[in-house]
Amino acid sequence: MRRTLKAKHHNNQSGFTLIEMAIVILILGVGIAAFVPLYNVHLKKERVEATQKHVEMATEAIGHFRSLYGRYPCPASLTDDRDDSSYGREDCDPIILSGDRGLYLEKGIRDPFEYQTPSGVIHTEKPIVRIGFLPFRHLNMDEEDAYDGYEHRILYAVTEHLTCAECFDDFDGGIEILNERGETAIGDPSRAGTAHFIVISHGANGYGAFTQSGERLDCAETGPERENCDYDDQPEEMTEMAIYNDMRRGTSGDLDDEFDDTVSYFVQDSVPLWQLSETTGDLGNIHTKTTGPVAVVTSDGGDIIEESNVNGTLLVMDNTKTPSATEGKMVAKTICDENGANCFNPKIFAGEIDIRDGHSFHAGLTCPADDPDGTGAYMVGIRNGTAICEDEVIVRCPPGAYLLGINPDGSTRCNGSFSDEPDGCATEGVDICGAEGVLLASSHGSTYTLEGGYNRVETYICNDGEWLASTASGSCTCTGPACDDGG
């Protein structure tokens, strides 16, 4: 009798129960809920820091432009599409009506005074302020640096006649900045309304900001931020005054005290005596304003009619349009240091060396083209006003190293012995309004901002191992009758 037995197959696989899955999901949810607020705080901090950095970069770039050309750049259009050829480029053409071409106009609060307009007309009236987008292309800035951390275009307002080199006067600013007490933030009440330009980010809430596509967000209906975006309320009459607010940040959600704008501005400053020319056919040459003394000589190089100091670099060039004229010469019998000492005769820089009986008599700093062995000589230095000449110059690196170049001091640069990378800056203490501020160690090109006193703000930049002052605004103390209450 045969019995057939059937094998039993048991499935030992098991899965998560619904309770186990619910516990896992709950744990994940708790972790994510704890992480999201931290990430949002980090993201908010990152956007604020990016905004502050870009506003500071814009202020520095505008100041550098002024130091080169003796004027401020005109704003670019706020409404240009990114594909437009004029996008990010200054627009100095006349504006018929505020709002034309994405540019706006306001009047300053100052009493009428006489100034020259960019068109060459002398006006006696309140100064005009021109408002638009940061002209990042003319400032040699990257496009992304012309936007704040919220991807809104950075606003740039400038006293219009200060965009003209011939019209520029460092006392003729036309913009007023107010603090949270409604007082001028410039410091001295007598200088109210004299800021040259202002740069603004409209912050996280974006009231009045322009997006990347050139579309404008609504301006705040009330509160302190309204002053920073109400320039188009009545364009036909241009009745809006050039008044902007720079206050402590407040984000309570109440429009009456909401303020998250980032503001930077510039007040009275002197303009360098010499600037680069922007005139077609004269590009690269320099010109001077009649704001300082220069030396004047007769056309035949005779005696000096009037003499004084010339600060900065002096460049003299021949005019190629008049080849028959004797131009491009700077005549001087003696050149001295800034203290009038350590003088020398400039003749030692010109002419040829006269060698007689093996002795050289300096009539210049040129080595002879032909020496006794017929190979010529090379100048390797200067001693007592005379060129030091050698038959040959040998430049060597140590054994096992190869030549990379020559350092400024004439030494050889071998196998990376001279670093091309600029040095960073060490931590350094600086005085701001009588208190010590600290600039933390940073890499080359980094900026650091300190605040002190009443509303004083100073920015420093790390330049190859040295902290240099970059921009400053505000005041150490509050002055005027409005401050008697202890402000």
QUIQUIJO-V998290 format. One record per backbone hydrogen bond with DSSP energy under -0.5 kcal/mol. NH is the residue of the N-H (numbers start at 0). CO is the residue of the C=O. If there is no record, write none. Layout:
NH	CO
NH	CO
//
This chain:
4	2
6	4
8	6
9	7
11	9
20	16
21	17
22	18
23	19
24	20
25	21
26	22
27	23
28	24
29	25
30	26
31	27
32	28
33	29
34	30
35	31
36	32
37	33
38	34
39	35
40	36
41	37
42	38
43	39
44	40
45	41
46	42
47	43
48	44
49	45
50	46
51	47
52	48
53	49
54	50
55	51
56	52
57	53
58	54
59	55
60	56
61	57
62	58
63	59
64	60
65	61
66	62
67	63
68	64
69	65
71	161
75	132
77	101
83	80
86	83
88	85
90	74
91	89
95	93
97	234
98	102
99	96
101	98
102	99
103	130
105	128
106	239
107	126
112	124
114	122
116	120
119	116
122	114
122	120
124	112
128	105
129	157
130	103
131	155
132	75
133	153
135	133
136	87
137	87
137	134
138	134
139	136
140	135
144	141
145	142
146	143
147	151
150	147
152	209
153	145
154	199
155	131
156	197
157	129
158	195
159	127
161	158
162	159
163	160
166	163
167	163
171	168
173	194
174	194
175	241
177	243
178	182
181	178
184	176
185	176
186	183
187	185
190	187
191	188
193	190
194	174
195	265
196	265
197	156
198	263
199	154
200	261
205	201
206	201
207	217
208	205
210	214
213	210
216	208
224	257
225	222
226	223
227	224
228	225
229	225
232	229
234	231
237	233
238	233
241	106
242	240
243	175
245	177
249	258
254	252
256	253
257	253
258	249
261	200
262	260
263	198
265	196
274	286
275	67
276	284
281	278
283	276
284	281
286	274
288	272
290	288
291	288
295	305
297	302
300	297
304	295
305	295
310	308
314	312
319	317
321	318
324	321
326	324
327	316
330	328
334	343
336	340
339	336
343	334
345	343
347	344
348	345
349	346
352	365
353	360
354	352
355	353
355	358
358	355
360	353
361	359
373	370
376	367
377	389
379	377
379	387
380	387
382	385
385	382
387	380
388	386
389	377
394	392
395	393
400	397
403	412
404	412
406	410
409	406
412	404
413	411
414	401
416	413
418	416
424	441
427	438
429	436
431	434
434	431
436	429
436	434
438	427
439	437
441	424
444	461
445	442
447	459
449	457
451	455
453	475
454	474
455	451
455	474
456	472
457	449
458	470
459	447
460	467
461	445
462	460
462	465
463	461
464	422
465	462
467	460
469	458
470	458
472	456
478	476
482	479
483	480
485	482
//
